[in-house]
Amino acid sequence: MGAGSISWLLAQTFWVGGLWLLHFVVLPGLEKMGLAPMLVDEAGAALRPLLVGFAGFCGVLQLAVLLQETGWRRLLADLRGQLLLTVLLGSLVFFAVREFLPQQQLLLMFSYLVLAFCGLLLILQPLPRGGRGRQRLG
């Protein structure tokens, strides 16, 4: 496994795992512990933007690794490229809605879940092998 594949796996593990862990484990766990619903909502409101920003950053990193393998021409034909571009778009939508339409909580949650499910679909795709699509110099 090359450095590209390793960085792909590491980034994917952190951002996809983080999104799923927060929404389906941490916040329900806080509710089950008996914390006030308003406190759980505040924790979610504080942590979700951090994880979405991290997902966007990791999506850019994964997109760079994928570009090394496929090049620009085949990026949109590859399902991994489509999913990563959807992740970047979902991150941008999340922050745009948060900035300009903060009362639209349903749209914020939809953007967050789009990221989570795109990450889940991305996990099912094969790893980039690094350098297969292009010849390396030297």
C-alpha positions in Angstrom: 0.0 0.0 0.0 1.3 3.4 -1.0 1.3 6.6 0.9 -1.7 7.8 -1.0 -3.8 4.8 0.0 -2.7 5.1 3.6 -3.6 8.8 3.8 -6.9 8.0 2.0 -7.8 5.4 4.7 -6.7 7.5 7.6 -8.6 10.6 6.4 -11.7 8.5 5.6 -11.7 6.8 9.0 -11.5 10.0 10.9 -14.1 12.0 9.1 -16.7 9.3 8.3 -16.3 7.7 11.7 -16.5 11.1 13.4 -19.7 12.1 11.7 -21.4 8.7 12.5 -20.1 8.6 16.0 -21.3 12.0 16.9 -24.8 11.6 15.5 -25.5 8.0 16.4 -23.5 7.4 19.5 -22.3 10.5 21.4 -25.5 12.7 21.3 -27.9 9.8 22.0 -25.5 8.7 24.8 -25.6 12.2 26.3 -29.4 12.0 26.2 -29.4 8.6 27.8 -27.1 9.9 30.6 -29.9 12.3 31.5 -28.5 15.6 30.3 -31.0 18.2 29.6 -32.2 18.2 26.0 -31.1 21.8 25.5 -27.6 20.9 26.7 -27.4 18.0 24.2 -28.6 20.3 21.4 -25.9 22.9 22.4 -23.3 20.1 22.3 -24.5 19.0 18.9 -24.6 22.6 17.6 -21.0 23.2 18.7 -19.6 19.9 17.5 -21.3 19.5 14.1 -19.6 22.4 12.4 -16.2 21.2 13.5 -16.8 17.8 12.1 -18.3 19.1 8.9 -15.3 21.4 8.4 -13.0 18.4 9.1 -15.0 16.3 6.6 -14.5 19.0 4.0 -10.7 19.2 4.7 -10.4 15.4 4.5 -12.5 15.4 1.3 -10.0 17.7 -0.3 -7.2 15.5 0.8 -8.9 12.4 -0.6 -9.7 14.3 -3.8 -6.0 15.1 -4.2 -5.1 11.4 -3.8 -7.8 10.4 -6.3 -6.5 13.0 -8.8 -3.1 11.4 -8.6 -4.6 8.1 -9.7 -7.3 9.2 -12.2 -6.3 12.6 -13.5 -8.8 15.4 -14.1 -10.4 13.8 -17.2 -11.7 10.7 -15.4 -12.5 12.3 -12.1 -16.2 12.7 -12.7 -16.6 9.3 -14.3 -15.3 7.7 -11.1 -17.9 7.2 -8.4 -15.3 8.1 -5.7 -14.8 11.4 -7.4 -18.5 12.1 -7.6 -19.0 11.2 -3.9 -16.0 13.4 -2.8 -17.4 16.3 -4.8 -20.8 15.8 -3.2 -19.0 15.8 0.2 -17.4 19.2 -0.6 -20.7 20.6 -1.9 -22.5 19.3 1.2 -19.9 20.9 3.5 -20.3 24.2 1.6 -24.1 24.0 1.8 -23.9 23.3 5.5 -21.9 26.4 6.2 -23.9 28.6 3.8 -27.1 27.6 5.5 -25.6 28.0 8.9 -24.5 31.5 8.0 -27.4 32.8 5.9 -30.4 30.7 7.1 -29.7 29.7 10.7 -33.3 29.0 11.4 -33.4 26.2 8.8 -32.3 23.4 11.2 -33.8 20.7 9.0 -31.6 21.7 6.0 -28.5 21.7 8.3 -29.3 18.2 9.4 -30.0 17.1 5.9 -26.6 18.4 4.8 -24.9 16.6 7.7 -26.6 13.3 6.9 -25.7 13.7 3.2 -22.1 13.9 4.3 -22.5 10.8 6.5 -24.1 8.7 3.9 -21.7 9.8 1.1 -18.9 8.8 3.5 -20.5 5.4 4.0 -20.8 4.8 0.3 -17.2 6.0 -0.1 -16.1 3.3 2.3 -17.5 0.7 0.0 -15.4 1.8 -2.9 -12.0 0.4 -3.8 -8.9 2.2 -2.5 -6.9 4.3 -4.9 -3.6 2.5 -5.6 -1.6 5.7 -6.3 0.1 6.5 -9.6 -1.6 3.8 -11.7 -3.3 6.4 -14.0 -0.1 8.5 -14.5 3.5 7.7 -15.0 5.8 8.9 -12.4 8.9 10.9 -13.3 12.3 9.6 -12.1 
